[in-house]
Amino acid sequence: MSVQLVIVILYICLLFAISFWVKHRADRGSTEYLFAGRKLGSWLIAVNITGLAVGAASTVGVAENAFNVGMAAGWYNGAWAAGAVVMGLFAAGKLRAMKVSTIPEFFEYYYDTKGRLVCAVGLIIIMCVITSLQYLAGGAILSSLLPNVFSFQGGMLTSAVVFIGITLIGGLWSSGLANVVSVLLIYGGILFSCIMAVSNIGGMDALVAKLPKADVLMDPFGGVPLAIIIGWFIVMITQAITAQGPVQIACGAKDAKTARNGFVLGGLLMFPVGFLSALLGLCSKVSFPDIAATMALPKIVMSLDPLTSGVTLAALWAADVSTACTILLGAGTLFSQDVYKRFIDPQVTDSKFVKVNRLSVFVIGLLTLWFAFNAVGIVKTMVAGLSMTTALTCVFFFTVFAPGLCRRSSAFWTTVAGLLCIVIWEFVPALHVLQHVIYFEWLVCVAVFLAVAVLDKEKIKEVELRSDEQE
């Protein structure tokens, strides 16, 4: 048995050990299962949001992009870091202090039922698509780095068992504590791999000397148009505020201040990973110039000694696990809270509701695995889906900072407009002069929100915050 496989097996065993260790907490009730009893401290918030952000796209995907465009690819993670900081400074504390636990619930509380329903459906679709991507990434990582052990489909199934299993068992407690292990592993594996890979080439000066067009590839702003980088920032800031993953983490904080500080700290934690992954992509370009860009990170990792490559393999997969578990839990929460409890069984007991939550995670996990096996163009769909959160973020900001412009129908019509923007963008190529769909989304959503403010005269209720003593 190879060293790499032993390390992966030990990591899986550790994750399940953590899950069973915290299961008794998750069994106490839905608040414990979904929101860790609202007891997460700043550091657990920080590692949770870092684990959510640093997935396969932030490691393998960034290295692949860097193989072609250089260090500028690292700004993908920089954008996520900015999203976490903005969420912390302007939204995390407010979400924690509001009498809501999901964005659809927020929509109904301040707007209307149809706004909640359309928001819930849209977010569930987004979360399912992104979860499917994590299965694909997990299969790609395991099959690329351990081809004698895992086929692509076998890697996907193994990933699914781990993702669904630890989320099903321990909820946010399980996901949160597992992220402590995952983030440590991600940093240790990628940082040590960077040191070893650069050392094998002969140092940074040798790397620069061997790179074609080194002045462009080593320039953090050289290989990607500025409009695209700005687009990444707008997308990530937008989704960090209203996607259920970050919202669920914020609602798990023990108070508003903890939520705010945890997200800011998480932004600082996740920032370097993108540029470290980009550096590995450039090392791969020097060491293996003729490979496909998709193999940039797997190839350079497996060229290192067995212990280093094994730890880094586990780190790359840990990045996928940490993202998938939080997203899967978020998708289950949206269905159980905003569909089942709201429209199917409003009087459900808390003990039964915990079972409903676990069943939701299990069914959505299997459904998204089926999506992954039949996926076509899922990465493109993911970017479009994240952009759709523009409507939700637009509504949230107006509600919190300009409630005088908010009307009862604002959430519904703005969300519908956001959904339609994705469709229009796909079928009207002339709009692509804007470089990224996120620019189109923001222009349309703000315009629709302001138009509703003029046409609809029924204002929303005042935004209410609760103190920690009211919980």
N, C-alpha and C positions, 0 to 999 in steps of 0.2 A: 504494500500500500504506500502511495507517494506521500511525502511530507505535506504537500499542498492539500491533498484530500483529507488527511488527518486533521489539519487546522480547520478546514471547513466543517467537518463533522463535530469537532469540539465546540465550534461557534454555535452550531445548530443546537447542540445539547445544552449549552449555556442559556440560549434564548428560551428554550422550553422550561428549563429549571427556574428561570426568573418568572415565567408566566404562571407556573403552578405555585410558586412561592407567594405570589400576590393574588391568587384566585380567591382566597377567602375574603379579601377586601372587595373585589369586584362583585362577589355574590351578595353583598349587603344591600344593594339597591341600585337603581338606574343612575343616580347621581355619581355613585362610586364607579360603576362600570363605564359610563360615558364620559365623565368629567373628573375622574380620580378624586371624588369627594370634594372638589374645589379646594384642594390642599397642596397643589404644586407650588414649590418655591421658585425663586428667580432662576437658579441654576438648572432646575428640571425644565422650566419653561424654555430656557436658552438651548439646552441640548435637544429638546423636542422639536423646536422650530428649525434648528440646524439639521437634525435628522430628516425632517420633512423636506427641506430645501435641497440637501446634498444627496441626490439620487443618481441614477445611471446617467441622466442627461447632463448632470453637473460634473461628472467624472469622465466616463467613457465618451460621452457626446462632446464634451469640451475638448478632450484630447484629439478626437477625430477632426473637429473643426480647426484646431490649432495646427494639425498636420498640413492643412491647406492655407490658412490665413495668418497663423502665428499667435503671439501672446494676446492679441486683442480678443481672442475667443474666451479668455478668462472673465471678460466683463459680463458674461451670462450669469455667473455666480455673484459678481459685483452688483448686478441688477437685483438679484434675489436678496442680497444683504441690504440694499437700499430699501426694498419692500418691507423687510423685517423692521428696520429702524423707523420708517414712516409709520408702520402699523403700531409700533411701540409708542411713538411720540404723540400720535393723533387719534388712534382708534382702540388699541388693546385695552387700555384702562376704561374707556367709555363702554366698550362691549361687556367687560366684566361687571361694570356697575349697573348696566341696564337689566331689566327684568325679562331678558330673553337669553336663549342659548344657541339659536341658529338664526341665520339671516332671514329665511322664510318666516320664522316666528316674529322677528323684528318687523317684517313687512306687514303682517296682519295686525300686530299690536298698534302700529302707528298709521296704517293705511287701510287695507281691506282684505277679505278672504281670497278673492281671485288673484290679488297680488302675491299672496303667500303661495298659492297653488302653482302659479306659473314660475315663480322663483324656485320652488322645491323641485319641480320637474326638470328645469334647466340645470340646476346644480347637481342633481343626481346623475344626469347624463354626463356632465363634465367629469364628475368623480369616477364614474364607471369607466369612461374612456381612459383616464389617466391611470387607473388601477390596472387596466388591461396592458397598458404600455409597460408597467413595472414587471408583469409576467414575461413579456417579450424580452425586456432588458435582462431579467434574471436568467432566462434560458440562454440568451446570447453570451452572457458573462461566463456561466458555468461550462457551456459547450465549447467556447473559444479557448478557455484556459485549462480545461480538463477534458479534452476531446475523447480520450480513451475511457472515460467514466460516464460522461453525460452526452447524449444527443441533444439537439436543440429542444425537441419536445420533452425529453426527460428533464432537462434543466428547468423548463417552464413548470412542469408538474411538481418538481422538488420545491421550486420557489413558491408555488401556490400552497402546498402543504404547510410550509413555514409561515407564510403571510397570513393565511386564514387561521391556522392553528393558534398562534400566539395572540392574535387579535380576539379570537373567539373565547379563549380561556380567560384572559385578564383585562380586556378592554384598554382604557387609556393608562391604567396603572402598568399593565404589561408593556404596552408600546412605549410609555415614558421611560421606564427603567431599562428596557432593552436598548433604547436610544443612547443611554449613558455608555453602555458597552460599545455600541456601533460607532458613535462619534469618536471615542478614544481609538478604536480600531482604524477608522477612516484616516484620522490624522497621523497615527503612527505608521500605517502602511504606506500612505501616499508620500509623506515627508521622507521616510527612510528610502523609499524607491527613487525619489528625486535625487537624493544624495548619492545613492549607488549608481544610478543611470548616468548622471553627470560625471561622476568619478571615472566610470568605465570609458567614457569618451575622452577624458583627459582634462576635465575642468570646464568652467564656463567660457574661458577664452577659446579653448579648442572647439567647443560647441558653436560659438559665434563664427569662428573661422571656417567651419565646415558647412554652415548653413548657406543655401543659395538665397540671395537677396536678404541677407541677415539684417540689413537696416530696416526692412519692412517687417520681417517676421518677428524680430525682437522688439519692435515698437508697439507698446500697448494700445496705440490708436492707429496703427499702420495698415492692418489688413482688412478691416471691416469699416464700411461707410458709417459716418457719425450718426446719420439718420437711423440706421439699423440698431446701433448701440443705444441710442435714446429710446427707440421703440422697445427694446428689451426692458429698459428701466420702467417705462410707462406700463408695460404688461405686468411686470412683476410687482410693482407698487400697487397696481389696480387689483390684482388677484389676491395679494397678501392681506388685503383688508376685508374681503368678503367671501373668499373660498372657504368651505367648511373646515378644512384642515387647520389653518391658522386660527379661525374663530373658535374651534373646539379647544385648542391649546390655551387660548386666552381665557376662555370660560372655566378652564381647569385651575387657574391661578387662585391662590388663597385670598387675594384682594387686588384692587385696581392698580396699586403701586407696583406690586409684584409682577403683574402682567406687563406693565409698561417697561419696567427694568429688564425683565427676562427677554423680551423681544429685541430691545436695543443690544443687549449682551449677545444674543443669538446672531444678530446681524454682524457683529464684530467677529464672532467665531467662524461663520461660514465664508466670509470674504476671501481668505487666502486660498481655499481649496481649488477654486477655479483656475487661478494662475499657476498653482502647483501641477494641476492636471494638464494645463496648456504646456508647461515646461516638459512634462513627460511626452506629450505629443511631438514636440520639437526634437527631443532626444530620439524618438522613434524615427523621425524623418531623416536624421543623420545616420542612424544605425541601420535602418531598413528602408532606404529611399524608394524601393520599387513595390512595396506592399500597398494594398488598398487602405485608404484612410480609416475605414471602419475598424481595422485591425491595429491601429496605432498603439493604443494602450495595452491590449492583450499581448501584443508581440514584444513590447519592451519589458513588460512585467515578467513574462515567461523566460526572458533572456537572463534574468538575475538568478542569484543562487536560490536553492529550494526554499529555505526559510523565509527569505525576503519576499519571494514570489508568492509563497503560501499565505503569508500575512496580508500582502497586498490584494491577493485574490479574495480573501475573506473580507477585506476592507471594501473592495468594489461591490461585492455582493451585499455587505452590510449597508452600504449606501442605498441600495435598492430596497432592502428589507425595511430600513428606517422610514423611507418615503412611503412604501406600499401600505404598511400597517396603519399609519395615521390616516391615509386617504381612504382605505377600506373602512375603518371605523367611522370616518366622517360620512361616507356614503350610507352606511347602515343607520347612523344617527338621523340623517335627513329623512330616510324612509320611515323609521319607527316614530320619530317625533312629529314630523310634519305631514305625514300621510296616515299612518296607522292610528296613532293616538288622537290626531286632530279630526280625521274624517271616518275612521272605521270603528274604533272603540275608545271614545273619550273618557270612559269611566274605568279603564283598565287598572288593575291593582299594580303596585310597584313590583311585586315579586313576579307577576306574569309579564310585566313590561321588560324586566331584565331578560327573560326567556325570548321575548319578541325581538329584543335587540340582538341577542346572540343568533337567533334564526335569521334575522335580516343580514347580518355579517356573513353567515354561512351561504345563504342563497345568492347574495350579491357577489360573493367570492367565486362561486361556481359559474355564475352568469358572466362575470368579467373574464374568467378563464376561457370560456367558450368564445367570447369576443376576441381574445388574444389569438386563439387558434385560427380564427377566421378574419383576422385584421387585414385591412388594406389601407395604406396611407394613414396609419394611426398617429404618427408624429405630427403630420400636418393638421390633423383633426384636433390634437391636443392643444396646439398653439391657438387655433381658432376658438376652442372651448375656453381657454384661459382668458382670451380677449373678451369673451362674452360676459365675463364678470364686470366689465366696464359699467354696464347698466346698474348693477347692484351697488357698486362702489359710488357711482354718481348719486344714487338715491340716499345712500348712507351719509355721505358728506353734506348734502343739502339738508337732511333731517337733523343732523347734529349741529351744523354751523349756520344754516340759513333756514330755520323752520318756517319763517314767514312766507317763504315761496312754495311750501309743500302743500299739496292738495290730496284729497282722499284717493284719487285715481292716478296720482303721479307714478307710484311704484309699478302698477300694472302696465301702463302705456310705455314707460321708459324701458321696462324689461322686454316687452314685446318688440320695441324698436331695436334693442340690442340683439335680440335673436334674428330679426330680419336683416340686420346689418351683415351678419355672417353670410347669409344666403346671397344678398345683393353683391357683396364683395367677390364671391366666387363666380358670379355670372356677368359681372360688368368689369372687364379688364381695364377699362379706361380709368377706373378709380385707383388703380395701382400706382399712379403717379405720386400717391401719398406715401409710398414705400412700405407701409405696414398697416394692416387692418386696424390696429389699435388707434391710430389717428382718426380714421373714419368713424370708429365706434364712439370715441369721445365727442367728436363734433356733433354727431347725430343725437346721442343720448342727452347731452346738455341742451341742445336745441329743443328736443321733444319735452324735456322736463320743464323748461321755461315756457313753452307753448301751453302746456297743461296748466301752469300757474296762472296764465291769462284767461284760459277758457273755462276752467273749473273753479267755482267759488267756494267749495266746501273745504275748509282747512282741516289739518290733522290736529290731534291732541298734542299737548305739550310733551316734550321729551322728558321722561322721568328717569332719574338715577336713584339707586338705593345705596345706603351706607352698608358697611360690613355688618353692623349690628342688626340690620333688618333681615339678614339671611337666615 
